[in-house]
């Protein structure tokens, strides 16, 4: 895979990542609590009917300089215990607004560093889920783990608590790169941890970041070769998003120098080639999965979905209900984002209130645009008639709502990034790297906006 330099220069522009539509910087802090409660209750009647929970654990032992997440560096055991107890209370506030007949299809723990919590706290929260909710058959129960904190004993405790997928945040196997980004290496060799988890029938993800200081084509190739030899079920190669105006610690990385856009893309192409030769299928922008993995099968069937936590299948897709600071509930008709402030969060829950800081209530038109962008970003395919049937409007109306302008797609077709199939749109393998740029053509909100976005590459 080799992307022409002129296309990289052309499309390396600020653009949304489209993990949601509209993106989070369109959310507002102007709302009333009753509207949030109503949105939660309304979600009980909306599809998908399944429930997906996201828990945000912000705590870390130290700050990784690349991090763009909501984190809190602390070794205060009392503070951490208090946060855990607050999440427990929030779960019951949330539960009171949910239909008890609905089933849980997915639980995802993110952070921060979820496995920085004492194991007992994780198990206590998971026991509440199992005690008070009904699950589908074979739900996905996943947790993001820092390998610098993950022992066999801790992993076994996670398995006992019901987890069936662990994502290990490797980022890079090169020690000089890890030192540059202020991240500790794994305390147990990753291959040994993978083998242990697979012996217990646990799915394993390995997560990497490209575009970091000191990464070279040769070093990153070795990292990807090593990753492929470990044979995880899935791999993710995240593009480093440099947003120092938002995360000041990222300025530390500029001292060592960051790859330019073309160098960064060449790193991804190495991952694409190495993992493809090792039998992994490219999923969306940054995921790779084995051919028999549920994600690969869903992509082949054009039934792949995505939320803030990543790609998922139709079986595990649910409306997302977030717990913890900064978490975003992704409902069919609304986004509800919790406060990022630990004290405000704790006080709101103590008062029996949902700690919402920002919201967005979707219009019918936004739901249609969201589906267009999700189809392109997940399945590389846009079927106009399917969308029209789902939303009970005409194809003409769908195109009008999305501000569709055929002439704007002409360049992508000439460059080989898309093909037209009976007027439907297919993103080609060579066009996958420009998915965001293609999706943006269907986003009427970008026609006139002052919002800031990281660059596409």
C-alpha positions as CSV (number, residue, x, y, z in Angstrom):
1,X,0.0,0.0,0.0
2,X,1.5,3.3,-1.1
3,X,-0.5,6.6,-0.9
4,X,0.6,9.3,-3.3
5,X,2.3,12.3,-1.5
6,X,0.1,14.8,-3.4
7,X,-3.0,13.2,-2.0
8,X,-1.6,13.2,1.6
9,X,-0.9,17.0,1.2
10,X,-4.3,17.6,-0.3
11,X,-6.4,15.9,2.4
12,X,-4.3,16.6,5.5
13,X,-6.8,19.2,6.7
14,X,-8.5,19.8,10.1
15,X,-11.5,17.5,10.1
16,X,-13.8,15.7,12.6
17,X,-12.9,12.1,13.7
18,X,-16.6,11.2,13.5
19,X,-16.6,8.9,16.5
20,X,-20.0,10.6,17.0
21,X,-22.2,12.8,14.9
22,X,-22.4,15.6,15.5
23,X,-18.9,15.7,17.0
24,X,-18.5,16.5,20.7
25,X,-17.5,20.1,20.1
26,X,-21.0,20.8,18.9
27,X,-22.5,19.9,22.3
28,X,-23.9,22.7,24.5
29,X,-24.0,23.5,28.2
30,X,-27.4,25.2,27.8
31,X,-30.0,22.6,28.9
32,X,-32.3,21.6,31.7
33,X,-32.0,18.5,33.8
34,X,-35.5,17.4,33.1
35,X,-34.7,17.2,29.4
36,X,-31.8,14.8,30.1
37,X,-34.1,12.6,32.2
38,X,-36.7,12.6,29.4
39,X,-34.0,11.6,26.9
40,X,-33.0,8.6,29.1
41,X,-36.6,7.5,29.5
42,X,-37.2,7.9,25.8
43,X,-34.3,5.7,25.0
44,X,-36.2,2.8,26.4
45,X,-38.5,2.9,23.4
46,X,-35.8,3.5,20.8
47,X,-33.5,1.1,18.9
48,X,-31.2,-0.5,19.5
49,X,-32.9,-2.0,22.5
50,X,-29.7,-3.5,24.0
51,X,-27.8,-1.6,26.7
52,X,-24.1,-0.8,26.4
53,X,-22.4,0.5,29.5
54,X,-19.2,2.6,29.5
55,X,-17.3,3.2,32.7
56,X,-14.6,5.9,32.8
57,X,-11.8,5.4,35.3
58,X,-9.7,8.5,35.1
59,X,-6.9,7.5,37.5
60,X,-3.3,6.8,36.4
61,X,0.0,6.4,38.2
62,X,1.7,9.0,35.9
63,X,0.8,11.0,32.8
64,X,1.7,9.6,29.3
65,X,2.6,12.7,27.3
66,X,0.6,11.7,24.2
67,X,-2.6,11.2,26.2
68,X,-5.7,13.1,25.1
69,X,-8.1,11.5,27.6
70,X,-9.6,12.8,30.8
71,X,-7.1,11.6,33.4
72,X,-6.3,12.2,37.1
73,X,-2.8,11.4,38.3
74,X,-3.2,10.2,41.9
75,X,-2.0,7.6,44.4
76,X,-4.6,8.7,47.0
77,X,-6.4,5.4,47.9
78,X,-9.2,7.2,49.7
79,X,-9.9,9.3,46.7
80,X,-10.0,6.3,44.4
81,X,-12.3,4.4,46.8
82,X,-14.6,7.4,47.1
83,X,-14.8,7.5,43.3
84,X,-15.7,3.8,43.1
85,X,-18.5,4.3,45.6
86,X,-19.8,7.2,43.7
87,X,-19.9,5.2,40.5
88,X,-21.9,2.5,42.3
89,X,-24.5,5.2,43.4
90,X,-24.6,6.6,39.8
91,X,-25.3,3.1,38.5
92,X,-28.5,2.9,40.6
93,X,-29.6,6.5,39.6
94,X,-29.2,5.5,35.9
95,X,-30.9,2.1,36.5
96,X,-34.0,3.9,37.9
97,X,-34.5,5.4,34.4
98,X,-34.0,2.2,32.4
99,X,-36.6,-0.4,31.4
100,X,-35.7,-3.5,33.5
101,X,-36.6,-5.8,30.5
102,X,-33.8,-4.4,28.4
103,X,-30.6,-6.5,28.3
104,X,-27.0,-5.6,28.5
105,X,-24.9,-6.6,25.5
106,X,-21.7,-4.7,26.2
107,X,-19.7,-3.3,29.1
108,X,-16.5,-1.4,28.4
109,X,-14.1,0.0,31.0
110,X,-11.9,2.9,29.7
111,X,-9.7,5.6,31.2
112,X,-7.3,6.7,32.4
113,X,-6.0,3.3,33.5
114,X,-8.9,1.0,34.6
115,X,-6.5,-1.7,35.9
116,X,-4.8,0.9,38.1
117,X,-7.8,0.4,40.4
118,X,-7.4,-2.2,43.2
119,X,-8.9,-5.4,41.8
120,X,-11.4,-5.5,44.7
121,X,-13.0,-2.3,43.4
122,X,-13.4,-3.6,39.9
123,X,-15.0,-6.9,41.1
124,X,-17.4,-5.0,43.4
125,X,-18.7,-2.9,40.5
126,X,-19.0,-5.9,38.2
127,X,-20.9,-7.8,40.8
128,X,-23.5,-5.0,40.8
129,X,-24.0,-5.4,37.0
130,X,-24.4,-9.1,37.3
131,X,-26.8,-8.8,40.2
132,X,-29.1,-6.1,38.9
133,X,-29.1,-6.5,35.1
134,X,-29.9,-9.2,32.6
135,X,-27.4,-10.0,29.9
136,X,-27.7,-11.3,26.3
137,X,-26.0,-14.5,25.5
138,X,-22.3,-13.9,24.9
139,X,-22.1,-10.2,25.8
140,X,-18.8,-8.4,25.3
141,X,-17.3,-7.4,28.7
142,X,-14.1,-5.5,27.9
143,X,-11.5,-3.5,29.8
144,X,-8.5,-1.4,28.7
145,X,-5.4,-2.5,30.5
146,X,-2.0,-0.8,31.0
147,X,0.5,-3.8,30.6
148,X,2.8,-1.9,33.1
149,X,0.2,-2.8,35.8
150,X,-1.1,-6.1,34.6
151,X,0.0,-9.3,36.5
152,X,-1.3,-12.8,36.0
153,X,-3.1,-12.6,39.4
154,X,-4.9,-9.3,38.4
155,X,-5.8,-10.8,35.0
156,X,-7.3,-13.9,36.7
157,X,-9.3,-11.6,39.0
158,X,-10.7,-9.8,35.9
159,X,-11.7,-13.2,34.4
160,X,-13.5,-14.1,37.6
161,X,-15.3,-10.8,37.5
162,X,-16.7,-11.7,34.1
163,X,-14.4,-9.9,31.6
164,X,-14.0,-11.8,28.3
165,X,-11.9,-9.2,26.3
166,X,-8.8,-7.4,27.4
167,X,-7.2,-4.6,25.4
168,X,-3.5,-4.1,26.2
169,X,-2.3,-0.6,25.6
170,X,1.2,-1.4,24.2
171,X,1.6,1.8,22.1
172,X,5.1,0.6,20.9
173,X,7.6,-2.1,21.7
174,X,10.6,0.2,21.5
175,X,11.9,1.2,24.9
176,X,13.2,4.5,23.7
177,X,9.8,5.4,22.3
178,X,8.1,4.4,25.6
179,X,10.6,6.5,27.5
180,X,10.0,9.5,25.3
181,X,6.2,9.4,25.9
182,X,6.7,8.7,29.6
183,X,5.0,5.3,29.5
184,X,6.1,2.2,31.5
185,X,6.7,-1.1,29.6
186,X,4.8,-4.3,30.3
187,X,5.8,-6.0,33.6
188,X,5.1,-9.4,32.0
189,X,6.2,-10.2,28.4
190,X,3.2,-9.5,26.2
191,X,3.4,-12.9,24.5
192,X,3.2,-14.6,27.8
193,X,0.2,-12.6,28.9
194,X,-1.5,-13.2,25.6
195,X,-0.9,-17.0,25.9
196,X,-2.2,-17.0,29.4
197,X,-5.4,-15.1,28.5
198,X,-6.0,-17.3,25.4
199,X,-5.6,-20.4,27.6
200,X,-8.5,-19.0,29.6
201,X,-10.6,-18.3,26.5
202,X,-10.2,-14.5,26.8
203,X,-10.1,-12.4,23.6
204,X,-7.0,-10.2,23.4
205,X,-6.6,-6.8,21.7
206,X,-3.2,-5.1,21.3
207,X,-3.3,-1.3,20.9
208,X,-0.6,0.8,19.3
209,X,-0.1,4.5,18.4
210,X,1.8,5.7,15.3
211,X,3.1,9.2,14.9
212,X,5.1,9.3,18.1
213,X,8.6,10.8,18.7
214,X,11.5,8.5,17.7
215,X,9.4,6.1,15.7
216,X,11.1,5.2,12.4
217,X,9.9,3.1,9.5
218,X,12.4,0.3,10.6
219,X,11.5,0.4,14.3
220,X,7.8,0.5,13.7
221,X,8.0,-2.4,11.2
222,X,9.7,-4.4,14.0
223,X,7.0,-3.5,16.4
224,X,4.3,-4.6,14.0
225,X,6.1,-7.8,13.1
226,X,6.4,-8.6,16.9
227,X,2.7,-7.7,17.3
228,X,1.7,-10.1,14.5
229,X,3.8,-12.9,15.9
230,X,2.0,-12.6,19.3
231,X,-1.2,-13.3,17.4
232,X,-3.8,-11.2,19.2
233,X,-7.4,-11.5,18.1
234,X,-7.5,-7.8,17.1
235,X,-5.0,-5.0,16.8
236,X,-5.5,-1.2,16.7
237,X,-3.1,1.3,15.3
238,X,-4.3,4.7,16.5
239,X,-3.2,7.8,14.8
240,X,-1.6,10.2,17.4
241,X,-3.7,13.3,17.6
242,X,-1.6,16.3,18.4
243,X,-3.8,18.9,20.2
244,X,-1.4,20.8,22.5
245,X,-3.9,23.7,22.8
246,X,-6.2,21.1,24.6
247,X,-3.6,18.9,26.3
248,X,-0.5,20.9,27.4
249,X,1.6,17.8,28.2
250,X,1.8,17.0,24.5
251,X,4.2,20.0,24.2
252,X,6.8,17.7,25.7
253,X,6.7,15.5,22.6
254,X,7.6,18.5,20.4
255,X,11.0,18.7,22.1
256,X,12.0,15.4,20.6
257,X,10.3,16.1,17.3
258,X,7.2,14.5,15.7
259,X,6.9,12.8,12.4
260,X,5.4,15.0,9.6
261,X,2.2,14.0,7.9
262,X,3.9,11.9,5.2
263,X,6.2,10.1,7.6
264,X,3.2,9.3,9.8
265,X,1.2,7.9,7.0
266,X,4.2,5.7,5.9
267,X,4.1,4.2,9.4
268,X,0.5,3.3,9.0
269,X,1.2,1.7,5.6
270,X,3.8,-0.4,7.2
271,X,1.3,-1.6,9.8
272,X,-1.3,-2.2,7.0
273,X,1.2,-4.3,4.9
274,X,2.7,-6.3,7.8
275,X,-0.6,-7.1,9.4
276,X,-2.3,-7.9,6.1
277,X,0.5,-10.4,5.3
278,X,0.0,-11.9,8.7
279,X,-3.7,-12.7,7.9
280,X,-5.4,-9.7,9.5
281,X,-8.2,-7.8,7.8
282,X,-8.3,-4.0,7.9
283,X,-11.4,-2.8,9.7
284,X,-12.3,0.9,9.3
285,X,-9.5,3.4,9.8
286,X,-7.4,1.8,12.4
287,X,-8.6,-1.7,13.5
288,X,-7.3,-5.1,12.3
289,X,-9.0,-8.4,13.0
290,X,-8.5,-12.0,12.0
291,X,-10.7,-13.2,9.1
292,X,-12.9,-15.3,11.3
293,X,-13.4,-12.5,13.9
294,X,-16.9,-11.1,14.5
295,X,-15.7,-7.7,13.2
296,X,-14.4,-9.1,9.9
297,X,-17.6,-11.0,9.4
298,X,-19.7,-7.9,10.2
299,X,-17.7,-5.9,7.7
300,X,-18.2,-8.5,5.0
301,X,-21.9,-8.3,5.7
302,X,-21.9,-4.5,5.8
303,X,-23.4,-4.7,9.3
304,X,-20.5,-3.1,11.3
305,X,-21.3,-0.5,13.9
306,X,-19.2,2.0,15.9
307,X,-19.4,4.0,19.2
308,X,-17.0,6.0,21.2
309,X,-15.4,2.7,22.4
310,X,-14.7,1.4,18.9
311,X,-16.2,-1.0,16.4
312,X,-18.9,-3.5,17.4
313,X,-21.2,-6.0,15.8
314,X,-25.0,-5.8,15.4
315,X,-25.3,-8.4,18.3
316,X,-23.4,-6.3,20.8
317,X,-24.5,-2.9,19.6
318,X,-26.5,-1.0,22.2
319,X,-27.3,2.5,23.2
320,X,-24.4,3.6,25.4
321,X,-24.9,4.7,29.0
322,X,-21.8,6.2,30.5
323,X,-20.7,6.1,34.2
324,X,-18.0,8.3,35.6
325,X,-16.5,11.7,34.9
326,X,-16.4,12.9,31.2
327,X,-18.3,9.8,30.0
328,X,-20.7,10.3,27.1
329,X,-24.0,8.5,26.9
330,X,-24.8,7.8,23.2
331,X,-28.5,7.4,23.0
332,X,-30.6,7.2,19.8
333,X,-31.8,10.7,20.3
334,X,-29.2,12.4,22.5
335,X,-25.7,12.7,23.7
336,X,-25.2,13.3,27.4
337,X,-21.7,14.2,28.6
338,X,-20.8,14.0,32.3
339,X,-18.7,16.7,34.0
340,X,-15.0,16.3,33.9
341,X,-14.6,17.6,37.5
342,X,-14.2,15.0,40.2
343,X,-15.7,17.2,42.9
344,X,-18.7,18.4,40.9
345,X,-19.3,14.8,39.8
346,X,-19.2,13.5,43.4
347,X,-21.5,16.3,44.7
348,X,-24.1,15.7,41.9
349,X,-24.4,12.0,42.6
350,X,-24.5,12.7,46.4
351,X,-27.6,14.9,45.6
352,X,-29.2,12.2,43.5
353,X,-28.6,14.0,40.2
354,X,-27.1,12.9,37.0
355,X,-23.8,14.9,36.6
356,X,-24.4,16.1,33.0
357,X,-22.2,19.0,31.8
358,X,-23.0,19.1,28.1
359,X,-25.7,17.7,25.8
360,X,-26.9,17.5,22.3
361,X,-30.4,16.4,21.3
362,X,-30.5,15.1,17.8
363,X,-32.9,16.3,15.1
364,X,-34.3,13.8,12.5
365,X,-32.0,15.4,10.0
366,X,-29.0,14.8,12.2
367,X,-29.9,11.2,12.7
368,X,-30.0,10.7,8.9
369,X,-26.6,12.4,8.5
370,X,-25.2,10.3,11.4
371,X,-26.3,7.1,9.6
372,X,-24.7,8.3,6.3
373,X,-21.4,8.9,8.0
374,X,-21.6,5.7,10.1
375,X,-22.2,3.7,6.9
376,X,-19.2,5.2,5.2
377,X,-16.9,5.0,8.3
378,X,-17.9,1.5,9.3
379,X,-18.8,-0.4,6.2
380,X,-17.1,1.7,3.4
381,X,-20.5,1.7,1.6
382,X,-23.5,4.0,1.3
383,X,-26.8,2.5,0.2
384,X,-29.2,5.3,-0.5
385,X,-32.3,3.1,-0.7
386,X,-31.5,1.3,2.5
387,X,-31.2,4.7,4.4
388,X,-34.4,6.0,2.8
389,X,-36.3,2.9,3.8
390,X,-35.0,3.0,7.4
391,X,-35.9,6.7,7.9
392,X,-39.1,6.5,5.8
393,X,-38.2,9.4,3.5
394,X,-37.2,9.6,-0.2
395,X,-33.7,9.2,-1.5
396,X,-34.1,12.8,-2.8
397,X,-34.8,14.0,0.8
398,X,-31.8,12.0,2.1
399,X,-29.5,13.7,-0.4
400,X,-30.9,17.1,0.3
401,X,-30.6,16.7,4.1
402,X,-26.9,15.7,3.8
403,X,-26.1,18.6,1.5
404,X,-24.9,16.0,-1.1
405,X,-23.1,17.5,-4.0
406,X,-22.1,14.8,-6.6
407,X,-19.4,17.0,-8.2
408,X,-17.5,17.1,-4.9
409,X,-17.1,13.3,-5.1
410,X,-15.7,13.5,-8.6
411,X,-12.2,14.0,-7.5
412,X,-12.3,11.1,-5.1
413,X,-13.6,8.9,-8.0
414,X,-10.8,10.1,-10.3
415,X,-8.2,9.4,-7.6
416,X,-9.6,5.9,-7.1
417,X,-10.8,6.5,-3.6
418,X,-14.4,5.7,-4.3
419,X,-16.5,3.8,-6.9
420,X,-20.2,4.2,-7.8
421,X,-22.2,0.9,-7.7
422,X,-25.7,1.5,-9.0
423,X,-25.4,5.1,-7.7
424,X,-24.4,3.8,-4.3
425,X,-21.0,4.7,-3.0
426,X,-18.2,2.3,-2.3
427,X,-15.0,3.4,-0.6
428,X,-12.1,1.5,-2.2
429,X,-9.2,-0.1,-0.3
430,X,-6.9,2.8,-1.4
431,X,-9.6,5.3,-0.4
432,X,-9.9,4.0,3.2
433,X,-7.3,6.4,4.5
434,X,-9.4,9.3,3.3
435,X,-12.7,8.1,4.9
436,X,-13.0,11.1,7.1
437,X,-12.6,13.5,4.1
438,X,-15.2,11.6,2.1
439,X,-17.6,11.5,5.1
440,X,-17.2,15.2,5.6
441,X,-18.7,15.9,2.2
442,X,-22.0,14.7,3.6
443,X,-21.8,16.9,6.8
444,X,-23.9,20.1,6.4
445,X,-22.5,21.4,9.7
446,X,-19.0,21.8,8.1
447,X,-20.3,24.2,5.5
448,X,-19.9,27.1,7.9
449,X,-18.3,26.4,11.3
450,X,-15.7,27.9,13.6
451,X,-15.1,24.6,15.4
452,X,-11.5,23.3,15.8
453,X,-10.5,19.8,14.7
454,X,-7.2,17.9,14.6
455,X,-5.7,17.3,11.2
456,X,-6.8,14.2,9.3
457,X,-3.2,12.8,9.2
